[in-house]
Amino acid sequence: MTDSSIDSHGGRSPWLRTVSLFAGFVAIVLVAIVAAQIVRSGGVSHSATTGFNPLYAISGLLVGVLVGLTGVGGGSLMTPLLVLLFGFNPGTAVGTDLLYASATKAVGTVVHGANKTVDWKITGYMALGSIPAAAASVVFLYVLRAHGDNTSKLISTVLGFALVLTAVTLLFRKQIFEFAASRSFAPGARTTTILTVVLGAVLGVLITLSSVGAGAIGVTVLIFLYPKLPISRIVGSDIAHAVPLTLIAGAGHFALGTVNLPLLGSLLTGSIPGIIIGSQLTARIPERVLRPILAGTLLLVGGKLAF
């Protein structure tokens, strides 16, 4: 058998080239955003270079550990933490978390790509709906702000409902998986494709407004659309799709001025080692104990933000 990472011409396989381009694109956009911030501020500002905050890094570490332990998306934990504990404007919390997610999920995409647990066709169909929806949502936020409407209240409300939905999927994840696996009927190929694009569009709006939903909600719906696909490939495809979505939505928030780059750097510093630590602890801490506690917390926080 030939090495699957090498194509017939001795070069890299299509998935490896795709992952490399993906990671390169993420890096270029993030560098461009940082450069634009420097230009906007008339040079390298004090906050841009020395704005590291150990408290935010520790928060990133704790969130990273929980993400590694439970698989819950960082946005479900980080965004409400920034709003309720640290008092950040909801728009800033969402915008910063989107770029934070694009960086962390890019790493996850490389891992899933190497393990061949990404269905790039599904990822592409979702992006076909989510990217235009995210762009339209950014324009919508710009128009609301231009007319003096309270975008913070809108973002808080959407964030609250997204957290409640995430909590429900966490509480009943096992039952949802079992129900989807027992289904003998699956929609036709054309219907499945259309519904996948629609799912992407819904996630595009939801994530741009709240930074929450790509993981728990996206994976849950994909399980019903592709019941015969292994869970690992569904999760990998969902993570890969989240990278361009969060990157473009985050860039849109940056254009609106709702991204805090020093905060972003502090969060990434703590969260990346946190995810690694949490992943190593999964076998030692029972997930059946963590998930209900986490879901209950998200329900309470979601209810507070929504109402």
N, C-alpha and C positions, 0 to 999 in steps of 0.2 A: 504493500500500500504506500501511496505517496504522502508526503507531508501536506496536510490540508492548508497550511499557511503559505505554501509555495504554489504558484500557478504553473501551467504547462510550459511557460517560457522562462521559468526560473525566477520570476519576480514575486512580489507579494500578492497574496490572494485578494479578491475584491473586498472582503470584510475588513482586512487589515488596512488596505488603502483608504476605505471609507472612514474607519476609526481615526486614522492619522489625519485625514482632511478635516474631520469633525473637530478633533482636539486643536488642530492648528487654527481653525476658524474661530473657536471659542477664545483662544489665546489672543488672536489679532483684535477681536472686538473688545475684549477686556482692556487690552493695552491702549486701544483707541479711546476708550471711555476715560481712562486715567489721564491720558494726554489731553483730552478735551477739557477735563476738570482743571488741569494745570494752566492751560491757555485761558480758560474762563476766569480764573482767579488772578491772572496777570503774572504768573510765575509759580514756583513751588511754594505753596503756603506752609505756614507753621503746622497747621492741623493736618495737612496732607502728608507731612513727613514724620511728625512726632505725635500724631494723634492716637497712638496705640493706647488702649485702655485695658488694664489687666482684668477688671471686673467683667467687661464684655467678653474677653477671651475665656474667662472661667465659665461664663454662661454658655459660650459656644462649645466648650469642652463637655459640659453637662448635657446639653442638647445632643451633641455628637454621640455620647455614650448611649443615650436613650434611643437614638436613631439606629445605632448598631445593634442594640438589644432587641428592639421591637420591629424594626423595619418601617416605622411610621415616618412619613415625610417630615423633613426638618421645618418646613413652613408651618405645619400644624402646631409646632412647639415654639419656634423662634419668633414668629410674628406676634402672637399674643403676649409673649414674654416682653418683647420690646415695647409694646403699647401699654400694657397694664403695669409692669414692674418698673420699667425705666422711663415711662412717660413720653415716648417718641410719638410724633404725629403718625396716625395710621398710614398715610400715604408714604412717608419716609420709611416706616417699618416694612411695608410691602415692597417698595422699590428696592431697598437694600437687600431684603431677603431673596428677591428674585435673582439678583446677580450672585448672591451667596449660593443659591441652589444651582445655578448654571455651572459654577465652578466645581462643586462637590459631585453633582450628577455627571459631569464630564468624566471624572475619575471612575465613577461607577460604570459608565458606558464602555470605557476602555476595558475594564475587567470583564463585563458581560460579553463584549465583542470577542475578547480572547477566548472565552469559554463557549463561544458560539451559542449564546442564549439571547440573541437579538434577532427578531424577525423584521428585517429592514423594510419589507413591504408594508407591514402593519404600521411601523413607525412613519413611513412616508404618507400613508393614507391619513393618519391622525394629523400630521403636520399640514397636510393640504387644507384641513379645516381650521386648525388652531392658529396658524401664523396670520392669515387674514383677520381672524376674529380678534387676536391680540392687538394687531395694528388698529383695528376699528375701535377697540376698547380704549386704547391710549388716546385716540382722537376724541372720543366721547368725553374722557376725563378732561382733556384740554378745553373743549367747548364748555363743559360745566364750570370749570374754573374761570374761563373768560367771562361768563355771565354772572359770576359772583356767587354761584351756588356752593353749598357746603359739601365738597367731595369727601371730606374726612368722615362725615356721617354715613355716606353711601358705602365707603370702603369698610367702615366698622361693621355695618349691617351685613354686607355680603360675607365678610370674614367670619362673623358670628354664625351665620347659617352654614357656611362651608365647614366650620369646626364641628357643628352638630352632626352634619352628614358624615364626616370622617369618624366621629365617635360611634355612630350607629354601625358603620361598616366594620369598625374594630370589634365591637361587642358581638356581632353576629357573623364574623368572618368565617368561622368553621362551618356554621350552618349554610352560609352562602356558597362556600366551596362544595359542600356535599350536595346541595340542591342542583348546582350547575353541572356537577359530574353525573348526576342521575338523569339528566334530561336526555331524551332520545331524539328530540327534534332540534334542529339547528337551522337558522335562516339560510336561504340560498346564497351563492357566492356574491351576486350583484347586490342583494339586500345587505349582506354583511359589510361589503365595501362602503356602501352609502352610509350605513349606521356608524361605521368607524370614522368616516369623515365628519359626520354630525357630532359624534363624541368629541372629536378633536376641537370642533368649533365651540362646543359648550365649555370644555376645559380651557380653551383660549380666553374666553370671557371671564370665567371664574378665577383663573390663576392670575390674570392681569389685575383684577380688582382685589384679590385677597391673598395671592401667593399660595393658596391651599387647594388641594384636591387632586393633583397629578398622581399621587401615589395611591391612597386608599380608594378614592372614587374611581379613578381611571382604571386601576387593576380590576376592581369589582365588575365594572361594565364589560371589560374585555373578556373576563372569564365567561360571561354569558354569550358574548359574540363568537368566541373561539373555544368552546367547551372541550375540544379534543387536543388543544395545544397545551404542552406542559406548562405548569405554573412558572417555572424558571424563565421560559421564553416570554411569557406574558409580562412578567416583572421586568425583564431586561429590555423588552420593546418599549414599555412604558417609561422607563428611566431614560432610554435613548431619545425618545420623543420629547421628554421634558427639557432636554438641554437647549435645543434651538428655541423652544417656546419661552422658557424663563429668560434666556439671553435677550431675545427680541423684546419681550415685555419689560425686562429690566432696563434695556437701552431706551425704551420709550419713557419709562419713569425717570431715567436720568435726564432726558431732554426736557421733562417737566420740572426738573430740579428737586425730585423727591428721592435722591439716593445719597447716603452718607458714606463716602469712601473710607474715611478712617474707621468708622464702625464696621464696615465690611471687612477690612483687613484684620481687625481684632477678632471678629467672629470666626473667620477662616483659620486664624492661628490656633484657636482652641478646638474647633470642631473636627478638623481632619484627624488629629490624634485621638480625639474622643470617639469617632466612628470606629477606628481601628480597635480601641480598647473595648468598646461595646460589643463588637463582633466576636472578640475573643471570650467574652463573658457569657455569651448566649447559652452555652451548655451548662453553666453553673447556676443561673438564675431562671426559675420556671416562668415561661412566657405566659402561662395561664393565670399567673398572679399579676404580672405587670400590665397586661392588656386591659383588664377591667378597671384597674386604678387609673391608667392613662385615659381610657375612654370616659370615665366619670369626670376626670379633671377637664377634659376637652368639652364635655357637655356643659359643665358649670361656666367655663370661660366663654364658650360660644353663646350661651344664653345671656350672659352679662353684656357681651359686645353687641348682640343682635337686638336686645331689648333694653 
